[in-house]
Amino acid sequence: MPVEKTERDVQTLVDQISRGEIKLPEIQRGYVWKPTQVAKLIESLYRGYPSGSLLCWRTLEEPATRDVAIGGEQAAPAVQPLFLLDGQQRLTSLHRVLSDHPDAQIVFNVETEAFQNQSAATAKDPRWIKVHEVVRSDAKLYRLISTTQAAVPALDPDLIGERLGRLAATRNRAFHMEILTEFPYEEIAQIFVRVNSGRPLKTSDLALATLSARWTGVLKKLEDEAAHWAQQHYQDLDVTFLTRALTGTVLGRGLSTWSHGRLVAASDEELENGWAAVQRGLRHLVPLLRENLKVGNSNLIPSHVALLPLIVLLGERPDTGLDGETANGIIYWFLLASIRNRYSGSTDTRLGQDIPAARGPEPVKQLLANLGVRGGHFEVTAQDLVGRTVGSPYFFLSFLVAKNAGAQDWWYATEISATAEAGQKLEYHHIHPQSTLKSHRNGYSKTEINDLANLAFISGKANRKISDRSPSDYFVDPKPPLLTESELAAHFVPYQESLRHADAYRDFLDARRVLLAQAMTGLLNRFRPTWMDETEVTSDPLAGCSVEFVLYQSSWDTGQVVVNAKKDESGWTGSFSFADLESAIQAADSGLDSDLEIAGVTVPVRVESDTVVIPIGPFLVSGTLDAWHKMLEREQVDAQPLSQCPVVAPQPWEGDPISFPVTSIE
């Protein structure tokens, strides 16, 4: 089948987009580039760097399309359009710059030849010139040169002219193009998948591309459904999540690199039935979580993957009433699956067990059996909460118990709400302020300071009013917020005066953990099915386990990460290069395994679908790519001076590691 090769300059390509002669097929993902990336593209064109080729498709078919993010509608094409398969981010960015899009206000420093997005500072500095004013087709370069030279007399007008002329010429830079012809949509989808498989494109993106080719209009269905749930504060049920849910329902397991191949073989009836089950399942599940469990916002949920088996269970069951015992059992499993980090690693394998269980004759019993809970009751202990922070699923439970106890905000006196807005928007507040604890002579660690037991859910305004005051002060301040014993009790905050001082901070943590653990156990027992054995007690396998990262960094060195881990009362300390961890995660973005040297031993960094697993001391630390990236960003914010980095002797871990979620690392 023929492949046409040609070249077209930037201005021609931008004009073709405006005229609707270059369109986006539905298989394309949305525009995601940030202004910094747009600035780098313009700089590459200015400096003559290679900027990649473009891949298009010409067809007599009329495939479903998606809008190009150019800030307006494309015209109806007068000629047969091309459908862009590779190069969307670049061409959309160029169109935005040449059309003066408000989100692509790129400026050029005529003195330093730097590029960046417009800011208040660059707007006041005459050395920064907006790229659009130079590359627009009717640009008056002589006027720009004169104006700039008058504002900055030290600059040579010939130098200004040469640089602005070179910038103006970027609209004439040519891109190499390959145009595929005579390929059917199914093959184009496969080509799209293969072109993108070596890039940071998630399996959900690949699955969506295949679904778009197999089922015209599926993207519109997903986007409409996502918009419906966003209006109800379940914004995490987005197109990516819905793609995963539909794929899981159709295939009976999670996403993997082979998912798109299996989706090609799915019949129209299977796709339609799967989508109907997803919609029906969500319309049963969300009200159950919102009304019975008080989960008013999806961003509280520790693992959205845990919703998938329940969507199948509720979406495919006969249209009969849901009895209270089954409803409670569903919530009970959801809570235990969250606590036990069911999907922190080997997600595809776990879903391959749980989705079939959800379709069985006794789905709740089988799901609990898959979780290792066949009877008894799950008891949360104070020890379970040691070392837990905002990334832990117990953070989710701490909100639920406070919400169910009628906890009120410490300023507005309204019940805490995950959907509140403006000044009442919910935040987590350090009861003992971080500033006091960090400098305290007792040497409280980062994990201790950010311990779950030191966090309370209050409004942003209350948080700001309290600021860094000690509880010994603001608990008894006669001015708002005056906190009574009952108001603190609803948040499970101990009232003893002796615990309000930083000297007694560890005693405060111990006391509050007891209160929270009792409340969490009570919440679980409320939903525990009556058929479960009363005598057997099930506990958290990660009780007493913790992992703390401390990054030591300088302006000239990416630094070292020191790991302090605890398992079964045994401590372990190791270190590794932060740059090497960044490189491993970057490789994982492209679906590539790699390795990392930790404590003198080279360990494998494995990529399983969108999950990354790294053996770190006593643990197999696992989580999604997004979770790993957030951890890297957080560590850089909290970095300590490299000069303070301790010397850590290599101490390889010799026992069998157990799974630990990256979200629980402090």
N, C-alpha and C positions, 0 to 999 in steps of 0.2 A: 504494500500500500504506500502511496507517495507521501513524501515529506518535503514541503516547499521550504527553502531557506532564503532569507532576505534580510534587509536591514531597514530600520526606520528611525528617524531622529525623534528627540523628545517632543518637540512642538507638534510634529505630525501625530504621534501617539496620543498626546493630550487632546488634540482636536478630534481624533477618532473616538475617544471616550465621550467627549461632549456630544458628538453627533450620534452616539449609540452604535457606532460601528465596531466597538470593542465592548463586549458584555461579559458578565461573570455568570458561569453556570452555577446551578444550585449546589453542586458538590463543593464549591469553594467555601472556606471558613470566612468569618468577618474580618474587617480591617482592624488590626491590633497595634500598629506601630505608634510609638510615642514621639513627641516632637524632637527628642534627642536623636532618635534613629533617622528621622527625616533630615535633620541637619547634617548627619554623617553622610547620607546619600548625596546631598547637594555638594558637600565638600569633596566626595570621591569624584564626582563629575568635574568639578572645578580643577582638581589636581590631575585629572586624566587617569585615575585608577580604574581598573576593571570593575564593572558593576553588574556582571552576570548577563545571561541571555533570557529571552522570553519564550514561552511555549504557548501556542494557541491552537485552536481547533476550528476548522471550517466544516460546516455540515448543512445539509438540506433539511435536517430535522429541526424541530422547534423545541429544544430542551427547556425545562424550567430554569429560570434565572433568579439571581438575587441582586438587590440594589448595590451599586457602587457607591462607596461612602465619600461622595464628592460634594455633598451639601445641597444637592438639587437633583431633579430628574434628568435622565438622558433623553435626548431627542429620539424620535422614531427614525431608524436608519433608512437611508435611501438606497443602500447597497446591502448585499449579504454580509451580516456581521461576523466577526471573529469572536470566539469564546476563549477567554484567557484562563489557562490552566496553571501557569507558573509565572509569577511576576506581579501579582495583584498588589502587594504591599508597596512595591517600588512605583508602579504606574499610578496608583491612587495617590501616593505621596507627591509625586511630580505634578499631578493635576491640581492638587490642593495648593501647592506653592505657586504655580503659574496662574491660578484663579483667585489668589488672595483669600484662601479659606481661613476662617478665624482660628482654627486649631493648627495652622501651619504657618505661623508668622516668623519665618526663619530670617535671621539677620546676619550680615557679613561685616566683620571688622576690617576695614580697608587698610589699617596699619599692621595688624598681626595676622591677617588672613584666617581668622577663626570664624567658626559658624556656631550659632546656637539659636534657641527660641527667644523671641522678644521678651524683655523684662522691663520693669520700671527703670532700672539703671541704664540699660542699652537704649531705651527710648529717649533718654536725656543726653546721650553721648553722640555727637555728630560723626564720630568715627564708625559707628554701627549704622549700616544702610540695609534697609529691608530688601531681601533678595527679589521679591516680586517687582519692586520698582526698577530693578536692573534687567530682569529676564522677560518682562512683559513685552509683547510685540511692538508696542508703540512707545517704548522707553526712550527718553531724551537723555542720553549719556552725557552730552556736553553740559547740560544744565546740572546734572548730578555732580559732575566733576567740579564745576565752578562753585557750587554751593558747599561741597565738602572742603575744597581748598580754602574758601573764605572762612569757614568755621574752624578749620585746623591748618593755619598757615604753615606750620612746620612740615607738613606733608608735601612732597614733590607732586605737582599736578600731572606730570608724565607718568609717575608711578601709580597715581590714582587711576588715570585713564587706562593704563595697561591692565591693572587688576580688575577694574569694572568691565573692561572689554572681554577679558577672559571669563568672567562670571556670566556675562550676557551670552557668550558662545555656548554655555552649557545646554541651552535649548536646542542647539544643533548637534549635540552628541548623539551618536547612533547606537542603537541596541541591536544586537544580532537576534533574529527571530527564526524559530522553526514553527511551521504551520502544518498541523496534521490534517489530512483530508481522507474522506471515505471510511473513517472509523466509526462503528456504532457506539452509542452512549455507554453500553456495558464495558466495552474495551477501553473507552476514554476514562472511565472510573478506575479501571485497573492501572492504567498508565499514571493517572493522578496519584493513586496510592503509592505506586513504585517510585515516582519522582519525589514524593514527600517522605518516604519511609526512612531515609537517611537524615532527616531534619528533625528539629524539635516539634514534631507533630504528634499529638497524643493518639492512642488507640481509639479514643472516642471520636476524634476528627476523622480518622480513617474509616471507622464504622459509619459515620454520618455521610461521608463521600459515597460509600457503597450503597447505603440506603437511598440516597438521592438519585443514584443511577437506576436502582431497582424499582423505586416507588416515587413517581413524579409528584411533587407537591408536599413531600414529607417535611421539608424544612419549615414550610408555613404552618403545618400542623404543630410542630414542636415549638415554634416561636409563639404561636397563639396560646398554647398550653402554658408555656413558661410565663407569659404576660399575665395570665389568669392567676397563677399562684403568687407572682410577685406582688400583685395587688392585695394579697392576703398575708403579706409578710413572710411568705415562703419563697423568697427570691433565689434560694439555692437550688430549687427545682428548676434549673435553667436548661438550656438546650443540650448542654453536655450531659447533665444528669439524666434527662429524658431519653437521650440517645442510648445511654448505658442501660436504662430501665427497659427500653424497647428491645434492645439487643439481648439482654438477659432473659426477657420473657420469651422471645422467639427461639433462642439457642438453648435455653435452660441452664446457663452458666454465665460467668462474667466475661468481660472483654479480654481479648488477647490478640496477639499479632495475626492469628489466623481467623479472627472473627469476620473480617470483611469477605474472606473466601467462602465461609459458610453462609453468610447473608445472601451472597449471589444466588445460592441454590434454594433459598427460601421462596415458597410460593406466595402469590398475592394474598391468598386466603390466610396464610400464616402471619403475614405482616399486618393485615387488617385486624385479625383476631388479637394479635399481640398488642397493637395500639389500643384497641378497645379495652383490653385487660388493664393496661397501664392507666388509662384515664379512669376507669371504674375503681381500680385499686386505690388511686390517690384520693378520689372523692369519698372513699370510706376511711382511709388511713389518717389523713390530715385532721379531720374533725375529731377522731379518736385521740390523737396526740394533743390537739389544741384544747379540747374540752375536758377530757378525763385526766390528762397528765399536766395540763397548764403550760404546754410548749407553744407559746404564741409567736415565735419567730424561729425560722429554720437555722439561723446562724448560731443558735445555742447547741444544736445537735452535734455531738462529737464526730460521728461517722454517718454520712448520708448513705453510704453503701448499705448500712444495716436496714435501710428502708426497702431495699429491692426485694428480698424474699417476702416481706409483708405485703408489698404491692401485688405480687403474684398470688399470694394466699387470698387476699381480699378481692382481687380483680377477677379471679377465675372460679371462686366458690359459687355454688348454686344461689339463686336469688331468694334466699330465705333470711329470716331475722337473725341477727347476731346476738347470741346469748351472752349474758354478763361474764360468765366464766371464760368463754373464749376471748372476749374483748380484753379481760384482765390478763389472760395468758399471753396475748400478743404484746401488751405493754410490758409485762414481766420479762419476756424474752428480749425485747428491745432494750430494756435497761441493763439486763445482764450481758447482752452482746456488746453494749457500749462499755460497761465496766471492764469486761474481759478483753477489750480491744480485738474483737473477733476478726476484723478485717484490716488490721494494721500490717499484715504481711500475707503473702500467698492468697490474694483476694480472689483471683480467678478460680483457684482450687476450692476455696471455702464456699463461694457462690455455687460452684458445681455440686456441692453437697447440700446446701441450704435451699436452693430453688426447687430441686426435686422433692425435698422434705416438705416444702410449703404446698406442694401439689398432692401430698399423700393423704390417706384417710384420717390420720390424727396429726395434723401439721404442727400444732403447738408442742405436743409431746416429742415429736421427732426433731424439731428445731432445738428444743432444750437438750435432747440427747446428743445432738451434734455438738452442742456447747459443753458437753460433759456434765450436765446437770439433769439427772434422771429423777431425783427426789430431793427431799429436804428443803431447807430454806437458806438463802444467802445472807450471811451476817456481815455487815460492814463493821470493822473494828477501828479503834483509834490508831492502831498500828498501820492499818491499810492506808491511812491518810498522811502518814509521815512522808515528807518529800514531794507531795503532790502539789502541782501548780496549775496555772490557767490552762495548760495544754492537756491536763488529765481529764478523763471522763467524770471524775468525782467533782470537778468544777461545775459541770452540767447538773449533777445531782445536788450540789450545794445551792444552786439557784432554785431547783424544783422544791426542795424542802422549805426554803425560805418563802417561796411563792405560796406553797400549800399551808404554811403557818400564818399567812396573812401579813407578812412583813411589809412595813411601810417605808417610804422614802423619808430620810432624815431632814428634809427641808419642806417638801410639799405635803407631807402626811397622807399621800396617796399610796395605794398598794403598788409595790414594785411591778413594772411592766416592761417586757422586752420589746414592746412596740411603741413605747413613749417617744416623743419627739422634742426637739428644741432643748430648753433647759432641763426638761424632765427625762431626757434620754438617759438610759441606764448605763452606768459605768461600774467597774469594780474598784473599790476603795481600800487602800491599805489602812487597816484599823490603827496599827502602830506605824507611824510614818517612816518611809524608806530613809529619809535624810538622817533621822535620829539613829536608826539601827545601823546604817553603814559606818557611822563614825563612833559607834559605841565600843567601850573598852572590852566588852565580852566577845568581840570579834564574830558577829553573826555572819554566816555565809549568805551568798546570793540566793541559794535554795531556801534557806530559813526565812529570809526577808520576804520572798515572794511566795511563801507557803500558803496553800489554800486556806488554812486556818486563820490567816491574817487578812483575808479578803472578804468584803461585804458588798452587796449590790445596792447602790444608791444612785441618785440622779447626778448628772454632771454638775449642776449648780450646788448641791450639797457637798459634793467632793471638793469643789473650788472654795467654798466657804470654810470648810474644815482645813484645807490645805495641808501643811506639815505640822499641825498641832498634835500634841500628845493626847491620848485618850484620858489621861489624868486631868487634862484641861477641858477638852470639848465635851466629854461625857457629862460634866456638871456645870457647864457655862449656862447662866440664867438666860442669856440671849439665845435665839434660835441658832442651831438646833439643840434644844434641851432634851436629852435622851433619858427616858425613864427606864426602869428595870424591865417592864413589859415590852417596851419598844425594842430594847436590845435582845430580849429573850426570843422574839420572833425571828431575829437574825442569828439566833444561837450564839450570841456573844455573852460570855460570862460577865457577871456584874460585880464580882469581888473587887474592891478598891485596890487590893494588893497586886492585882494583875495589870494595873493600868500604867505601870512604869516600865521603862525599857530594861531595867535591871532584871525584871521578872518575865521578860518576853518569852523565854522557853516554857515557863510554867503556864503562861497565857495560851501558847500553842497547844500544850497538852490538854488543858481544860477545855478549850474550844473543840478540839478533835473529838473528845468524848461526846460532847453535845451533838456535833454534826453526825458522828457515826451512829448514834442512837436514832436520830431523826431519819437518816438514810435507810437504816434497817427497817424502820417503821414504814417508810414509803414503799419499799420493796415488798414487805409483808402484806401491804394493802392490796397489791395486785397478784400476789402469789396464788396460783390455782389451788383449790381445796384438796384436789386429789394427790398433791405432792406429800411425801412422807414428812411428818412433823419432827422426827427424831434426828434425821441426818442433817448435819450442818456443812454447808459449802462455803469456802473462803476464797479470797482473791489470791491467785498464784503469785502475784507480784507484790504481795504485802511485804513491807519492809525494804523493797527494792527502790533504788533511786540512781539517777545519772545526772551529774552536773558538768557542764562545759564551761571553762573559763578561757577566753581568748586573750592572749598577750600579743600586742601588735605595736608597730611604730610606723612613721611615715615612710621609712625606707625598707621595711620588711613586713611581709604579709603575716608573719608571726606563727606562734605555736598555740595549739589548743591543749590544755591540760584537762584530763578527764578524771573525775572522782566518782567512782561507782560503788554501790553497796548492794550486796545480795546475801541474804541469810546471815546477817550479822558480820559477814566478811567484807572487808574493804579492798578496793583495787584502785590504783592510780596509774595512768599512762598518759602518753602525749603523742601528738602527730602534727604534721604541717597543715596549717589552714589552707594554704594554696593548693596542696595536694587533694584535700577534701573538695575544694571548689572545682578542681579539674575533674574529679570523679563524678560529681553531680552534673557538670556540664556534659560529660560523656554520656551519662544516663539520660540527659535530655534528648539525645539522639538515639536512645535505645541500646547503647553500647555498655557492656560490662567492662570493668577495669579493676585496678587494685589500689591498695592504700597501705602504707607502712605505719603500723600502730605499735608502740612499745617494742620496737625492734623487730617486729614480725610483719611480713607482707600478708595482708588478708584480702579476700576477694570482695569486690563491690558488685553485687548481682542486681540486674534489672529484671523484674517480673511484671510484665504489663506496664502500668504506671507506678509501680511500687519499687523502691530501692531498699536493699537489705545489706547492712554492713556489720560484720562481727566486731564489736568493741568491748574488749574485756569479757565480763561475764554475760554479756547480752548480745543477741542478734537484734540490732536496732533497725527498725523498718518503718516505712511510711511513704506517702505519696511524694512525687516530685515537688509539688507545691509546698508540702510540709517541710521538706528538706531545705527548700529555698528560703522559706520564712525563718527557719532556724539559723541559716547562715546570715541573713540580714540582721536578726536580733543580736547575734553574737558580735557582729561588727559595731552595732550601736553601743553595746556594753563592754567593748574591749578595754583591757587594762594596759598600762605601759609595758612595753617589752622588757624594760629594765627590771621589772618586778617579777618576771617569769621564774619560777623555781626550777631547779635542776631535778629532773625526774629520771631515775634510773630505769632502763628497760625491764619490765616485769611481765612477760607474757602470761596470759590466763591459761591455766591447764585443764580446767573443768569443762563440762558441756554447757554452752551458752543457751539462754532461754530468750524467747521473743520479748522485745521491749519497744514500745512505740516512740518514734522520734518526737511526737507531740508532747511527750511527758518529760523530755529533757529540759532541765533548767539551765 
